[in-house]
Amino acid sequence: MGFTSKNPAARMGTTLYGTYGSFNTRAGGIEFDTGKTRMGRAFIDMQHEETNGYLTNSSERRSNLMFKDVIDLAPETTLTIETTYNKEWQYTTQGATLDDYKKYGKNYGLCNDPSKQCYYGYQPSVYTSDFDYISLKTKLLSWLTLENQIYTSGFEHDYSESTDASQGDAAANGVTFYSAAGKKVATYKNDIPGKYADAAYRTYGDTLRLKGHTSYGDILLGVWADVQKDRRYTYAIDLSQNSVPVLGKNGSAYSYDISDLNTTIQPYLELNFHPWSGATIKPGVKYSIFKRDYDAGINKGTKLPLKDTQSYGSWQPSIAINQRIMKNWSAYAQVARGFLAPPLSVFQVSSVGNVKPETTMNYQVGSVYHGRNWMLSLDGYYINFSNYIASAQIQVPNIGTTSTYVNSGGAVYRGIELEGQYVIGYGFSLYGNYSVNDAKYKHTNVRVAKSPNALASFGLLYESEHGPYFSIMGKYAGTHWGLDSTTDDADNTVFKNQYKIGSTVTADLAMGWRIHHIGSFFSNVTPSIKIANLFNNRAISDFAGNQSYGDAPLFWRIAGRSVFFNMTATMP
């Protein structure tokens, strides 16, 4: 786990920045750097953004706060304190059908008709998150360095929504109330069914690293420990009647009420030595211990209580080799074993049993060459998954189509990537990246969903020491499938590709000018403009699931062309 963020400036200063552009987007912020003081070098950054959004009726507003202080306690000892807080409010969209795109336009998101489930006013979401840490880095001995971080992070998603936010058919409406004894009380055919949900977690952790430098090489030793508390629940509501809770056949309005406690301990050891000229070998090993304590008053899949504990452990050895063939040419190879504990969804059944964790064997080889004014790299990878956990769409009686997770047995990811850059001169350079990728389930021709068969980026860049700069970059995403599973006539999950998504190409243009020392008031001013999706490609880009009523497929499109004007000014 790494902690990386902007470092405070060495000099005192204030930076103002703002953005205005497409979809009535407005954003602004201010950063104040203290420079070097007795309390260290610190900055505080506050920003706010509001936008109507590209999709119809999908407005959003967001605020962010960040503080960081780097304190030199001694010549070889540094203490870093950082805290961030983010809050976002939005009307959440769920994708749209092809018919809706045809009727209402390619930027259709939510409707403005309160008599339908797609009404934007029924879909408010609030996201809050924070991340805080204290880091101490010190040299204990001339050859031994210690680094320790204590951190906490939190996230909460508090929202209500209609049962199907993409649904514009009034026939999908209707709310039925039951008594606490499970007896039907009343049915309101025109009422809007919905739910209220809250999902929140808080994690506490510590990372300890020791690095020793010897004449034989470096020794890295450490441990990561983390405890995560998770609570999530949802209950049915009638959005037409002030979001009053709606009791179901089981006498409760709750669909699920789950508490989850996850504990992770991961010690590791890595060596870094040079056995011969130009060679670096990094063997390492870590051991992952993961424990999940699951406590559901009402479980998601069964609507019954469930308490269970599952523990998993795995050795994860790795080795990396880098060989310098010539002064400007090197080759490398890596082998590592990966491990991932089963997701929360495996507990949403009547009896969990022994669920095997997902494991991988990862192989990578490559080479990098640096010429006088060009660079070229070639890389190949092969990943062998065991107990691969895949997403699947299933039919649930009285609910409709919903998502779940199944053990697919195994999958193989493999690919080749080529990357290069050429410096033309006079500030101009060309950049290109292209990869061919293949991801399939073992013993089948079924491709893993959402895995493009090719990816590429390419463009022209310019930067002058006198201030002006620009770039035009293109991006290519190859074909992929929206789903890789379906339910057969016997209600069994079988692997089969569905909803093919075609390849897409987009381009972005950015240009600006870094102006230094404007009088005595501003030290730097940078006006700039960015045009995203320059050629306004609004093709289908991804599958978004199925409607719960009628089972129609939902899709996402590429956001249309947007233009944003930006200004940054630093004082003094």
Salt bridges, closest charged atoms under 4 A:
GLU31 OE1 - LYS6 NZ 2.69
GLU50 OE1 - ARG26 NH2 2.85
GLU50 OE2 - HIS48 NE2 2.96
GLU60 OE2 - ARG62 NH2 2.95
GLU82 OE1 - LYS68 NZ 3.98
GLU88 OE2 - ARG62 NH2 3.51
ASP130 OD2 - ARG202 NH2 2.78
GLU161 OE2 - LYS195 NZ 3.52
ASP218 OD1 - HIS213 ND1 2.51
ASP230 OD2 - ARG232 NH2 3.04
ASP257 OD1 - ARG231 NH2 2.84
ASP260 OD2 - ARG292 NH1 2.82
ASP438 OD2 - ARG414 NE 3.24
GLU463 OE2 - ARG514 NH1 2.91
GLU465 OE2 - HIS466 NE2 3.87
ASP542 OD1 - LYS450 NZ 3.33
ASP542 OD1 - HIS480 NE2 3.33
